[in-house]
Structure formats: C-alpha cells, structure tokens
Amino acid sequence: MSFAETLKCLECGKEYPFDEIIYNCGSCGSKGLFHGTVDVIYNLEGAKEKIDRKVLESRHPSVWKYFELLPILDDSNIVSLGEGGTPLVKCNGYARETKSKSLYMKNEFVNPTLSFKDRVFTVNISKAVEYGVNTIVMASSGNAATAASAYCAKAGLNCYIFIPGEASLPKIANIIMNGAKTIKIKGTVVNAAVLAVEASWKWGWYQLTTAKALSPYQGEGSKTIAYEICEQLGWNAPDWVFVPMGGGDNIGGIWKGFKEFHELGFIDTLPRMVGVQAEGAATIVNTFNQGKDYTEAPMEEAKTIAEGIRAGVCPGPWPLMTLRESKGIGVAVSDKEILEAEKMLAKTEGIFCEPSSAAAAAGFKKLREQGKIDGTDIVVCVLTGAGLKDIEAAMKLTEEPPEIEPKITELEKLVK
C-alpha cells in the first residue's frame, strides 16, 4: 500500500488528487514555462506504523522495496527491469588523491540501462500504466530517453522520443533498438521539450520530459538513491552528497529522500547537498550563487562535453530549494576538470563513468582543494551514467595502443 496522499503545488500550496493526470498547477502554471511545480505528498505518520528499519532490511534490494513511499496505488501496475540496489563503493584511491578519508561513489550505472534514470522511469511508466495511457512523449539528450524507451517496451506502450542534435550515438542506438519512435529536433533539449508539451496537448500523449516543473513524479524514483545510501551507511546520512545537475531533478529527489527518512526517524541527521554543473552550462549554480530566484534565471546556450548535464536553464524552483534548505553549495567545473576526474576515477578505482557523472567527482575535488570540505567528512558522489555511453569523450583521454607482431622479441622492446 502506498502512503501517497496528494499532489501539492510548491508555489501556492493548492492540492490535486491522484485520479487525474496533472503536469503542474493549473493556476501557477498559467504564469509561464517552469511555473507551478507540483510535488507528491505522503502520509509519513501512517507509514511509520507500517515500515521500520527492520522491515526494510528484510526486503530484497530494489527501488520497489520502498513501495509504501512511492506513488503507485496498485502494485499490479508496477513496471520493473530490476532497478535499484546499486553499490556504494568506498574509494580509497581517489580519496588519497584528494587527501580525504571517507569518500564513497554511489554507482548508479549498474542499473538496467546503465544510468540512474531507470529509477525515474520505473516510477514514471508504472504511473502511466496506472493512468491507462498508451503513448508517452518526451524530450531527452540521452539517458532519460534510453530508460523511457526500455520501460515502455517492457510495458507495451508507444513511445515518442524527441532528441536534440547533440545526443551521443550509443544512446541513440539504444533508444531505437528499444522500438521508440525517435525524432531529431533542431536546436536544444529545451526546444525539444516545448515540442513534447505541444504534442501532448494535441494528441493526448502522456508527457514525461524529465523536468519536475513539467511532470510531478520525476523525483520519486531518484529519492530511493538517498534511502539506499542511508541503509548502506548503517542508517546514517553522510555529511555531503555531490550530485551532477542538468535540470536539477535528481538532486531535488535525493534531498527529498533524505528528508523523508529523517522525518520517519530512520536517520538522525541530514546531509548538505552539492549541486555540480559544467562551467558552460551552469545556470542553476550561477542563479543560486547570485541569490536569485528561478524566474530570474536566463535561458543560455549550453556548451560542455558533459552531454547529460548540458542544460542552459533552471527549470523551476526545486534545485534551488534543495541547495538552500540543505545549506548546500553550488559549484561549476570546467570540461578539463571533468575529464581529469573521469580519468582519475578509472585509474584509481576501476570506475569508468561518463563525463556527466565525473562532474560530481570533479566538484568534490575542487571544493576539497578550496578547503570547503574537511578531509574527515563523509562524502558521497552520485555517479549517474556509464562511460560506455559516451565513448567519444573517453577517447579524448586515451592514446591509440601500440601494435606489434606476435613475437616475444617485439613484446620485449615494449616492456623495456
């Protein structure tokens, strides 16, 4: 049984029921794009009577072990590929490089489609099934589209994906193989998202572009990352959590997860959240550091090698609320710093992530060098996607291997 109670607008507080499809607040949403963000509210007092630490520990690791805290009202509607239960890896090598003692990487790219977006779309597509829709539409630069197409294939739903021109080839291939109707859109992911919204109005398709301001369930799967981190740290929260940000839905969802576990009494403290963006796509970080509201954030051309966080907008208040509520930090890192972190993670830990993921580790290294993170603090970096999803970026870090005849004398020359 889910303890989800209602949908609530973060701006005006108006509440909406679960029995109708709501994308945002009808009143506040009329103000313009990214207004009227709606969140899922749970009866946590009721949940306390049903679940506790022992109950959760007894269940098999997965997103759906937390079904009471997820917005699916009928368990028969759940669409799953076995997502969640990802490892929290203690990174001694990277910790030595950064002169820190308690550094962990939450490895989200061992999910079924190799990114954290599987958590998001097991919830989103399950909700689509619960609503009885048969076609979804969304805009995405890669990981979200890959996950959406896979879960739609599993559920037997039609899937339209609008991708911007800069999406990476491995991700495009995965989307097409999953049977999604894939269309390239000239322009940015924002242009593609606006078209997805218009298509949902025209044909009644269920719109699932991963911006919480456009769809209220985007953070519900992500918050299970926080649940798992707490369990994996012995029912404790870390001091700091570093999360790469494109539109900021993931960091908002993770923060919500920590808050819910704290309110349930499962953890005693809350972490401080760090949102990491690329310098060429740092709209949220800049808006936060300038003390401004999301309505003051400009739409900018995003330029970075980190394709998964290439978003030149601040889509609603959620990421800013997260950083402010958690007394967090917003930090921007250069493409050079991102690639160096990607290489260092692979070299010291055997963890090969894509640049978007490496941004979190790069942000930690930068703040550690600036003295803003103490060497004894417990730190978790969330690695969101696999390195194999962006081979072009990885090849910038490597050299062509030497080729020799299959003779020991030839090998001896190289060894020497």
Buried (B, 14 or more C-beta within 10 A) or exposed (E): EBBBBBBBBBBEEBEBEBEEBBBBBEEBBEEEBBBBBBBBBBBBEEBBEEBEBEEBEEEEBBBBBBBBBBBBEEEEBBBBBEBBBBBBBEBEBBBEBBEBBBBBBBBBBBBBBBBBBBBBBBBBBBBBBBEEBEBBBBBBBBBBBBBBBBBBBBBEBBBBBBBBEEBBEBBBEBBEEBEBBBBEBEEBBBBBBBBBBEBBEEEEBBBBBBBBBBBBBBBBBBBBBBBBBBBBBEBBBBBBBBBBBBBBBBBBBBBBBBBBBBBBEBBEEBBBBBBBBBBBBBBBBBBBBEEEEBEEBEEBEBEBBBBBBBBBBBBBBBBBBBBEBBEBBBBBBBBEBBBBBBBBBBBBBEBBBBBBBBBBBBBBBBBBEEEEBEBEBBBBBBBBBBBEBBEEBBEEBEEEEEEEEEEEEEEEEEEE
